[in-house]
């Protein structure tokens, strides 16, 4: 019986444990194109032309125009939940046609990211680690007869290269020359404990509800030794200018406070967050997100 289980486990690993893309692989698309025109469909058409059996999915196409930071965050938020070997094609490319590099990053987790090297890879490189970076050879890995087009690399270079990689038409080494294992990064406040406080960043909003999400994870937050129903002093600033200062109750979930009251909680990613129960905190206090938005939290000392 033990031998049967061992062989079964080996078969499962052989099927799902491989870190390299293969035939009929997965491609996940992210852009700031929106869905009002045919740009996304064109990218998927190119990918389907490479291999009609590829599995094509959307992360989002609603990244605000030119917002490289938000593209970086959405990749970090989503990628760990996708199978090893998944190829992400992310196109938020205000520098299209310029000297910025077109790359494929392979992470230590075995995921692949096809994108301009313009800061989009900031958070993925830190959270999943860099295994290798290759610059796309556009002589070999570019849609046929597209060399004269300088404004749609998402279709002609990234979708094409990502599909070829996912389908096993090329392997990672055939993407192009290997670069040093580093990428262009965007500066932001990493979560740090400072005395009786924690300093962090507001990388993104929970857009639908206006909740404030931070990059302070539950492990770092535990240094404050805050118990449910205790008060936390919260200070939010933009470029060093105070925007919000208030004592907030820390609870498990929204319904633990009355409707209309501010609460602090751990979100679905187990990061410290703020919200108004049945309200929109971002709109109410004119709070936004990005590398320029920082937060300081400390346990409220008893009187």
C-alpha positions in Angstrom: 0.0 0.0 0.0 2.8 2.4 0.9 4.4 1.8 -2.6 1.1 2.6 -4.3 0.8 5.9 -2.4 4.4 6.8 -3.2 3.8 6.1 -6.9 0.6 8.2 -6.8 2.4 11.1 -5.2 5.1 10.9 -7.8 2.5 11.0 -10.6 0.9 14.0 -9.1 4.2 15.8 -8.8 5.1 14.9 -12.4 1.9 16.4 -13.6 1.6 19.5 -11.5 5.0 20.1 -9.9 7.0 21.0 -13.0 8.2 24.7 -12.8 8.6 25.1 -16.6 5.7 26.1 -18.8 4.6 23.4 -21.3 2.1 22.7 -24.0 -1.4 24.2 -23.3 -0.1 26.2 -20.4 -1.6 29.2 -18.6 -1.3 32.9 -19.6 -2.8 35.6 -17.3 -3.2 39.1 -18.8 -3.0 42.5 -17.0 -3.2 45.9 -18.7 -4.4 49.5 -18.3 -6.2 49.2 -21.6 -9.8 48.8 -20.3 -12.3 46.8 -22.3 -13.9 49.6 -24.4 -11.9 48.6 -27.5 -10.3 45.7 -29.2 -6.8 45.9 -27.6 -7.2 43.0 -25.1 -8.9 40.9 -27.7 -6.1 41.4 -30.1 -3.6 40.2 -27.5 -5.6 37.1 -26.8 -5.9 36.6 -30.6 -2.1 36.6 -30.9 -1.8 34.1 -28.0 -4.4 31.9 -29.5 -2.6 32.0 -32.8 0.4 30.5 -31.1 -1.5 27.7 -29.5 -5.3 27.5 -29.6 -5.3 25.2 -26.5 -3.6 27.7 -24.2 -5.6 28.7 -21.1 -6.1 32.5 -21.2 -7.3 34.4 -18.2 -7.6 38.0 -17.1 -6.1 39.4 -13.9 -7.5 42.9 -14.6 -7.6 45.4 -17.5 -8.7 48.2 -15.2 -5.4 49.4 -13.9 -5.6 53.2 -13.9 -3.9 54.6 -17.1 0.0 54.6 -16.7 -0.2 53.5 -13.0 2.8 51.2 -12.9 2.7 51.0 -9.1 -0.9 49.6 -9.1 0.2 47.1 -11.7 3.0 46.0 -9.5 0.7 45.6 -6.5 -1.9 43.5 -8.4 0.7 41.1 -9.6 1.9 40.6 -6.0 -1.7 40.2 -4.8 -2.6 37.6 -7.3 0.4 35.6 -8.5 0.9 33.4 -5.4 -2.5 31.8 -6.0 -1.8 30.6 -9.5 -0.1 27.3 -10.3 3.7 27.1 -10.7 4.6 27.7 -14.3 1.9 30.3 -15.0 3.0 33.0 -17.4 1.8 36.6 -16.5 1.7 39.2 -19.3 1.5 42.6 -17.7 1.3 45.7 -19.9 1.3 49.1 -18.3 3.8 50.8 -20.5 3.8 54.6 -20.7 7.4 54.3 -22.1 6.3 52.0 -25.0 8.7 52.3 -28.0 11.5 53.9 -25.8 14.7 52.4 -24.4 13.1 50.6 -21.5 13.8 46.9 -21.6 11.3 44.2 -22.4 11.9 41.3 -20.1 10.7 38.0 -18.7 11.3 37.5 -15.0 11.4 34.0 -13.6 10.7 34.0 -9.9 12.1 31.5 -7.3 8.5 30.2 -7.0 8.6 29.2 -10.7 6.2 31.9 -12.1 7.0 33.9 -15.2 6.3 37.6 -15.8 6.5 39.2 -19.3 6.5 43.0 -19.0 8.4 46.2 -19.6 11.1 46.6 -16.9 9.7 49.9 -15.7 8.9 49.2 -12.0 6.1 46.7 -12.6 8.2 44.0 -11.1 9.1 45.9 -7.9 6.9 43.9 -5.5 7.0 40.5 -7.2 10.8 40.5 -7.2 10.7 41.1 -3.4 7.9 38.7 -2.5 8.7 35.7 -4.8 12.4 36.3 -5.4 14.3 36.6 -8.6 15.5 33.4 -10.1 16.6 34.9 -13.5 15.8 37.8 -15.8 16.1 37.7 -19.6 15.7 40.5 -22.1 13.2 39.6 -24.9 15.0 39.1 -28.2 12.6 40.9 -30.5 14.3 39.5 -33.6 13.1 36.0 -32.6 10.2 36.7 -30.2 8.1 39.2 -32.0 4.9 38.8 -34.0 5.7 38.4 -37.7 5.7 41.6 -39.8 5.2 43.9 -36.7 8.6 45.5 -36.6 7.3 48.8 -38.0 4.8 49.2 -35.1 6.3 51.0 -32.1 3.2 51.6 -30.0 1.6 48.1 -29.3 4.3 45.9 -27.8 1.6 44.4 -25.6 0.3 42.6 -28.7 3.4 42.3 -30.8 6.0 41.4 -28.2 4.6 40.5 -24.8 1.5 38.5 -25.7 3.4 36.7 -28.4 6.4 35.9 -26.2 4.3 35.0 -23.2 2.2 32.6 -25.4 5.2 31.0 -26.9 6.7 30.4 -23.5 3.5 29.0 -22.0 2.9 26.7 -25.0 6.5 25.3 -24.8 7.3 26.7 -28.3 10.3 28.3 -26.6 11.9 27.6 -23.3 13.0 30.3 -20.9 16.6 30.3 -22.2 15.3 31.1 -25.7 13.5 34.3 -24.5 16.8 36.3 -25.0 20.0 37.1 -23.3 20.3 36.7 -19.5 20.5 40.0 -17.5 21.8 40.6 -14.0 19.2 39.3 -11.5 17.7 42.7 -10.7 14.9 44.9 -12.0 13.8 48.5 -12.0 12.1 49.3 -8.7 9.8 52.0 -7.3 10.8 53.4 -3.8 8.2 52.9 -1.1 8.0 52.5 2.7 8.4 48.9 3.8 6.8 47.9 7.0 9.1 48.5 9.9 8.7 48.4 13.7 10.1 51.6 15.3 9.9 51.5 19.1 6.2 51.3 20.1 5.1 52.0 16.5 4.9 50.4 13.1 5.5 52.5 9.9 4.2 51.2 6.6 2.7 52.1 3.2 -0.8 52.2 1.8 -0.1 50.3 -1.5 -3.7 49.9 -2.6 -7.4 50.6 -1.8 -10.1 48.0 -1.6 -11.6 50.0 -4.5 -15.2 48.7 -4.4 -15.7 49.6 -0.7 -13.2 52.3 -0.1 -11.3 50.3 2.5 -7.7 51.3 3.3 -5.2 48.4 2.8 -1.6 48.6 4.2 1.5 46.5 3.7 1.7 45.9 7.5 1.3 42.1 7.7 0.0 40.2 10.8 3.5 39.0 11.8 4.8 42.6 12.1 1.6 43.8 13.6 1.9 41.3 16.5 4.8 43.3 17.9 2.3 45.8 19.2 0.5 43.1 21.3 -2.9 44.5 20.4 -6.0 42.5 21.4 -9.4 42.7 19.8 -11.5 45.7 21.0 -8.4 47.7 21.9 -7.8 51.1 20.5 -5.0 51.9 18.0 -3.6 55.3 17.2 -3.5 55.7 13.4 -1.7 58.5 11.5 -1.9 58.6 7.7 0.2 61.1 5.6 0.8 61.8 2.0 4.4 62.9 1.1 4.9 63.6 4.8 1.8 65.8 5.1 -0.8 64.6 7.7 -4.1 63.6 6.2 -5.8 61.5 9.0 -5.2 61.1 12.7 -7.6 59.1 14.9 -7.9 56.4 17.5 -9.5 53.3 16.0 -10.8 50.1 17.5 -9.1 46.9 16.3 -11.7 44.1 15.7 -12.0 40.9 13.7 -14.6 42.0 11.1 -16.9 44.8 10.0 -20.0 43.7 11.9 -18.1 44.0 15.2 -18.7 47.7 15.2 -21.9 49.8 14.6 -22.8 50.9 11.1 -20.9 54.1 10.1 -18.1 53.5 12.6 -14.4 53.3 11.7 -12.6 50.0 12.4 -9.2 48.4 12.1 -8.9 44.8 11.0 -6.8 42.2 9.1 -7.9 41.9 5.5 -8.0 38.8 3.3 -4.3 38.9 2.7 -3.7 39.3 6.5 -2.5 42.9 6.2 -3.6 45.6 8.6 -6.5 47.6 7.1 -9.0 50.3 7.9 -12.7 50.7 6.9 -16.0 52.3 7.8 -18.7 49.7 8.4 -21.1 50.1 5.5 -19.3 53.2 4.4 -16.4 54.4 2.2 -13.4 55.5 4.3 -11.2 56.5 1.3 -13.9 59.0 0.0 -14.8 60.1 3.5 -11.3 61.2 4.4 -9.8 61.8 0.9 -7.3 59.0 1.3 -5.7 57.3 -1.6 -2.9 54.8 -2.2 0.6 54.6 -3.8 4.2 54.9 -2.8 3.7 58.4 -1.5 1.0 57.3 1.1 2.4 56.2 4.4 0.8 55.1 7.8 2.0 55.0 11.4 0.1 52.8 13.9 0.7 52.4 17.6 -1.1 50.8 20.5 -3.2 53.3 22.4 -1.8 53.5 25.9 -4.4 53.3 28.7 -5.2 56.6 30.4 
